[in-house]
Structures are given as C-alpha cells and as structure tokens.
Amino acid sequence: MASKLMGGAIETGLRDALSEDLPRLLTLNQKALPHVNSLTHEDMLWFLEHSAYFKVTSGLKGFVIALEPGLDYASSNYRWFLKRFDNFFYIDRVIISKDFRGQGLGRQLYKDVIETARRRFPRLTCEVNSTPPNPKSMVFHETFGFSCVGTQQTEGGKKEVKLLALDLHPFN
C-alpha cells in the first residue's frame, strides 16, 4: 500500500488514498483526458500499491500521485527522468474535478507533495502537455517555481510534453 513517504497533510482535508476510492478517482482521471493518459482500474491498483505518495482531497474532489525512482513503470516521461537524474520525486498526475477547479485544491495538494518530497529528494519532477496545450497547468507549475528541463513527443507524436523540475534544496 502507498504511504512510504506520506507525511501529515500541511492543511486539513488531505488523506492517503484507499482502495475504495479508486472507482471515483478513475472517473476523475478519465474526465481529465487528454491532459493525462487513460487508466484502468488495474492501473489505479498498481499506483495504490507502488506509489510513494497517493493523496486525495476531502470529498474525493482531486488527487495527486507521485513516485520514487527505480520502479518498473512504463511511462516514457518517468523513464526520461530516470535517464537524467539519480534522485528525484516524480509527480505522475494531479487531477482536480472540473467542478472544483480554482478553489485552491491543487495548490493544497502541491504544497503537501512539495513538503513531502523535500524531506528526501533534491528535486520534484513532472510534465505538462504542450501539444495538446495545457496553458493553465503550465502557469500553475510556474507559480511553484518549476522550470522546463526538456521536451519529448509521446503517444507516437500525438502529444508533446514539457518536462519540468523544481529544485528542493535544502533537503534532508
């Protein structure tokens, strides 16, 4: 089960994901296409078992999943970071229900994942689609200080992503 790095939420309302949350979280994921890739229930179970960080907001209005390096995970974006960095914390996805965007839930999740990552990793990584464009996500990440460290095409050229990193120095 996830929880290897999960510390207490820095704000109220965040908790670790549970297996009974997965149907709702899968629905949120699928509604966020094409900004994230499609998942199955089995994929969500894999994340629950292997992610170092899998937290949800109260009412299951949103969630974030982050992974440590060294997993056998087929994501080309995760593997891009594995080839370039020895030590990082990778945000695989952050999703907020469309009905609750703009209410600070994403910021709350990111503040918590950043503080969690800062304890063990020198950088936090993720990607944002540039094709199809996701300008709101790019602005969101830039407000936290993420910068572009590379780009790559995925899904046979259907998508292009900006690969982002946030330096977390000092970390313990």
Residue pairs with C-beta under 8 A, 6 or more apart in sequence:
1 48
1 49
2 16
2 17
2 47
2 48
2 49
2 50
2 51
2 52
2 53
2 54
3 16
4 52
4 68
5 52
5 53
5 68
5 89
5 116
5 117
5 119
5 120
6 16
6 52
6 53
6 54
6 55
6 116
7 112
7 115
7 116
7 119
9 15
9 55
9 108
9 112
10 108
10 111
10 112
10 115
11 108
11 111
11 112
12 58
13 57
13 58
13 108
14 55
14 56
14 57
14 58
14 108
14 109
14 112
15 55
15 56
15 58
16 54
16 55
16 56
17 25
17 48
17 54
17 55
17 56
17 63
19 45
19 48
21 56
21 60
21 63
22 41
22 44
22 45
22 48
23 41
24 60
25 44
25 56
25 60
25 63
25 95
26 39
26 40
26 41
26 44
28 60
28 62
28 63
28 95
28 97
29 36
29 38
29 39
29 44
29 93
29 95
30 38
30 39
31 97
31 98
32 93
32 95
34 129
34 132
34 159
35 129
35 132
35 134
35 137
36 93
36 95
37 155
47 54
47 65
47 92
48 54
50 67
50 71
50 73
51 65
51 66
51 67
51 92
52 66
52 67
52 68
52 89
53 64
53 65
53 66
53 67
53 89
53 113
53 116
53 117
54 63
54 64
54 65
54 66
55 63
55 64
55 109
55 112
55 113
56 62
56 63
57 63
57 96
57 105
57 108
57 109
61 96
61 97
61 99
61 100
61 105
62 94
62 95
62 96
62 97
62 100
62 105
62 106
62 109
63 93
63 94
63 95
63 109
64 91
64 93
64 94
64 95
64 109
64 110
64 113
65 91
65 92
65 93
65 94
66 89
66 90
66 91
66 92
66 113
66 116
66 117
66 124
67 73
67 78
67 89
67 90
67 92
68 89
68 90
69 81
69 82
69 85
69 86
69 87
69 88
69 90
70 82
71 78
73 79
75 92
76 152
76 154
77 127
77 152
77 154
77 161
77 163
78 90
78 92
80 150
80 152
80 163
81 88
81 90
81 125
81 163
84 149
84 150
85 123
85 125
85 165
87 121
87 122
87 123
88 121
88 122
88 123
88 124
88 125
88 165
89 113
89 116
89 117
89 120
89 121
89 123
89 124
89 125
90 124
90 125
90 126
91 113
91 124
91 125
91 126
92 126
94 106
94 109
94 110
94 126
96 105
96 106
106 140
110 140
110 144
113 124
114 124
114 144
114 166
114 168
117 124
117 168
117 171
118 168
118 171
119 171
119 172
120 171
120 172
121 168
121 171
122 167
122 168
122 169
122 171
123 165
123 166
123 167
123 168
124 146
124 165
124 166
124 168
125 149
125 163
125 164
125 165
125 166
126 141
126 146
126 163
126 164
127 161
127 162
127 163
127 164
128 134
128 137
128 138
128 141
128 161
128 162
128 164
129 137
129 159
129 160
129 161
129 162
130 138
130 151
130 160
130 161
130 162
131 159
131 160
132 159
138 162
141 164
144 166
145 166
145 167
146 164
146 165
146 166
147 164
147 165
147 166
148 162
148 163
148 164
149 163
149 164
149 165
150 162
150 163
151 160
151 161
151 162
151 163
152 160
152 161
152 163
153 159
153 160
153 161
154 160
154 161
